[in-house]
């Protein structure tokens, strides 16, 4: 049996394992190890598994992941982000669906201090859902809005997905961050537009909030956002000004978050301990998946199956637009069943050479891919953010109703995908500002 045939068999086994809910990190490691043993013998297998994971985990840029995660968890545990929603509520409640609009605004702000979509959904769900229900908002709209708003955590920097992509694709993370800001803001505006249009046509979805709000209250709420604004501008201002690298920015952000929280006396030792444990657990799971992906890359190269699949896909047609549409459809389907980081690390060894060969900007594709993975976070049957919000709201909304609540927002996401393909400058122009 040839190396190519062995490689294709192992890829098939990997797909079967993932489809049967074997943890993706262990599936990647197991299949890659067995495949390398089959192709190159036990010495090659043991040598690879002793070298590749250590090389991957020792990558300096990866140190930013636990630091950005710690920044986000500390910000959440210390309540630094609660003021964002109150500020948005007081300033935007006059709009149709103002509280839902405020939730999107708050999520965009929280996204700037955490790289996790799941953390963003959980935090905003606990803060905003009770308030929206209290003011008579339809629970389906409230829960659906919070599920989609949380996906901004994957787009607006610091994005864990973009950091991992930048390391694998060997492109500047700062450039990916700049492209993510523009697409994240467009996405947030699109969600806000959907809310305003829906509520304008069906006011019963979100009754107007009758509240006597003075300008003094509005400006007082502005003061509550200062801790988060200091954190955001401190990290990203220093990053864009060149005072520190994206890798160092994570450590700066974590130290700033802890310092701000301690100065406000809003972070107890028990809450800090919880933030540290959450950071360790999340980082460990990410690194296991990452090591598995690094082993898969080595196996695909050794067996020749990666090059074979690349040539096969490119051979279907020379039209780059059709190619990228096909890749987008692939990620929509995978997003229905797999979690985003696993999907990215599983597919990049195969997809990235295809994209590069077709002449697309690898930086543009990184932002495009992040947007596709964001859509996967809310698509049934495995939309992670929907399940996170379900866990937050309990029996107040059924799972089916939350999925129905995100449908209108999905149309905006798909429209943004079309726009990104048609006008790549949306990503590339901001990127040029840091190059």
Secondary structure in CASP SS format (residue, H / E / C, confidence):
PFRMAT SS
TARGET T0000
AUTHOR 0000-0000-0000
METHOD secondary structure of the structure
MODEL  1
X C 1.00
X C 1.00
X H 1.00
X H 1.00
X H 1.00
X H 1.00
X H 1.00
X H 1.00
X H 1.00
X H 1.00
X H 1.00
X H 1.00
X H 1.00
X H 1.00
X H 1.00
X H 1.00
X H 1.00
X H 1.00
X H 1.00
X C 1.00
X C 1.00
X C 1.00
X C 1.00
X H 1.00
X H 1.00
X H 1.00
X H 1.00
X H 1.00
X H 1.00
X H 1.00
X H 1.00
X H 1.00
X H 1.00
X H 1.00
X H 1.00
X H 1.00
X H 1.00
X H 1.00
X H 1.00
X H 1.00
X C 1.00
X H 1.00
X H 1.00
X H 1.00
X H 1.00
X H 1.00
X H 1.00
X H 1.00
X H 1.00
X H 1.00
X H 1.00
X H 1.00
X H 1.00
X H 1.00
X H 1.00
X H 1.00
X H 1.00
X C 1.00
X C 1.00
X H 1.00
X H 1.00
X H 1.00
X H 1.00
X H 1.00
X H 1.00
X H 1.00
X H 1.00
X H 1.00
X H 1.00
X H 1.00
X H 1.00
X H 1.00
X H 1.00
X H 1.00
X H 1.00
X H 1.00
X H 1.00
X C 1.00
X C 1.00
X C 1.00
X C 1.00
X H 1.00
X H 1.00
X H 1.00
X H 1.00
X H 1.00
X H 1.00
X H 1.00
X H 1.00
X H 1.00
X H 1.00
X H 1.00
X C 1.00
X C 1.00
X C 1.00
X C 1.00
X C 1.00
X H 1.00
X H 1.00
X H 1.00
X H 1.00
X H 1.00
X H 1.00
X H 1.00
X H 1.00
X H 1.00
X H 1.00
X H 1.00
X H 1.00
X H 1.00
X H 1.00
X C 1.00
X C 1.00
X C 1.00
X C 1.00
X C 1.00
X H 1.00
X H 1.00
X H 1.00
X H 1.00
X H 1.00
X H 1.00
X H 1.00
X H 1.00
X H 1.00
X H 1.00
X H 1.00
X H 1.00
X H 1.00
X H 1.00
X H 1.00
X H 1.00
X H 1.00
X H 1.00
X C 1.00
X C 1.00
X C 1.00
X C 1.00
X H 1.00
X H 1.00
X H 1.00
X H 1.00
X H 1.00
X H 1.00
X H 1.00
X H 1.00
X H 1.00
X H 1.00
X H 1.00
X H 1.00
X C 1.00
X H 1.00
X H 1.00
X H 1.00
X H 1.00
X C 1.00
X C 1.00
X C 1.00
X C 1.00
X H 1.00
X H 1.00
X H 1.00
X H 1.00
X H 1.00
X H 1.00
X H 1.00
X H 1.00
X H 1.00
X H 1.00
X C 1.00
X C 1.00
X C 1.00
X H 1.00
X H 1.00
X H 1.00
X H 1.00
X H 1.00
X H 1.00
X H 1.00
X H 1.00
X H 1.00
X H 1.00
X H 1.00
X H 1.00
X H 1.00
X H 1.00
X H 1.00
X H 1.00
X H 1.00
X H 1.00
X H 1.00
X H 1.00
X H 1.00
X H 1.00
X H 1.00
X H 1.00
X H 1.00
X H 1.00
X H 1.00
X H 1.00
X H 1.00
X C 1.00
X H 1.00
X H 1.00
X H 1.00
X C 1.00
X C 1.00
X C 1.00
X C 1.00
X C 1.00
X C 1.00
X C 1.00
X C 1.00
X C 1.00
X H 1.00
X H 1.00
X H 1.00
X H 1.00
X H 1.00
X H 1.00
X H 1.00
X H 1.00
X H 1.00
X H 1.00
X C 1.00
X H 1.00
X H 1.00
X H 1.00
X H 1.00
X H 1.00
X H 1.00
X H 1.00
X H 1.00
X H 1.00
X H 1.00
X H 1.00
X H 1.00
X H 1.00
X H 1.00
X H 1.00
X H 1.00
X C 1.00
X C 1.00
X C 1.00
X C 1.00
X H 1.00
X H 1.00
X H 1.00
X H 1.00
X H 1.00
X H 1.00
X H 1.00
X H 1.00
X H 1.00
X H 1.00
X H 1.00
X H 1.00
X H 1.00
X H 1.00
X H 1.00
X H 1.00
X H 1.00
X H 1.00
X C 1.00
X C 1.00
X C 1.00
X C 1.00
X C 1.00
X H 1.00
X H 1.00
X H 1.00
X H 1.00
X H 1.00
X H 1.00
X H 1.00
X H 1.00
X H 1.00
X H 1.00
X H 1.00
X H 1.00
X H 1.00
X H 1.00
X H 1.00
X H 1.00
X H 1.00
X H 1.00
X H 1.00
X H 1.00
X H 1.00
X H 1.00
X H 1.00
X H 1.00
X H 1.00
X H 1.00
X H 1.00
X H 1.00
X H 1.00
X H 1.00
X H 1.00
X H 1.00
X H 1.00
X H 1.00
X H 1.00
X C 1.00
X H 1.00
X H 1.00
X H 1.00
X H 1.00
X H 1.00
X H 1.00
X H 1.00
X H 1.00
X H 1.00
X H 1.00
X H 1.00
X C 1.00
X C 1.00
X C 1.00
X C 1.00
X H 1.00
X H 1.00
X H 1.00
X H 1.00
X H 1.00
X H 1.00
X H 1.00
X H 1.00
X H 1.00
X H 1.00
X H 1.00
X H 1.00
X H 1.00
X H 1.00
X H 1.00
X H 1.00
X C 1.00
X C 1.00
X C 1.00
X C 1.00
X H 1.00
X H 1.00
X H 1.00
X H 1.00
X H 1.00
X H 1.00
X H 1.00
X H 1.00
X H 1.00
X H 1.00
X H 1.00
X H 1.00
X H 1.00
X H 1.00
X H 1.00
X H 1.00
X H 1.00
X H 1.00
X C 1.00
X C 1.00
X C 1.00
X C 1.00
X H 1.00
X H 1.00
X H 1.00
X H 1.00
X H 1.00
X H 1.00
X H 1.00
X H 1.00
X H 1.00
X H 1.00
X H 1.00
X H 1.00
X H 1.00
X H 1.00
X H 1.00
X C 1.00
X C 1.00
X C 1.00
X C 1.00
X C 1.00
X C 1.00
X C 1.00
X H 1.00
X H 1.00
X H 1.00
X H 1.00
X H 1.00
X H 1.00
X H 1.00
X H 1.00
X H 1.00
X H 1.00
X H 1.00
X H 1.00
X H 1.00
X C 1.00
X C 1.00
X H 1.00
X H 1.00
X H 1.00
X H 1.00
X H 1.00
X H 1.00
X H 1.00
X C 1.00
X H 1.00
X H 1.00
X H 1.00
X H 1.00
X H 1.00
X H 1.00
X H 1.00
X H 1.00
X H 1.00
X H 1.00
X H 1.00
X H 1.00
X H 1.00
X H 1.00
X H 1.00
X H 1.00
X C 1.00
X C 1.00
X H 1.00
X H 1.00
X H 1.00
X H 1.00
X H 1.00
X H 1.00
X H 1.00
X H 1.00
X C 1.00
X C 1.00
X C 1.00
END
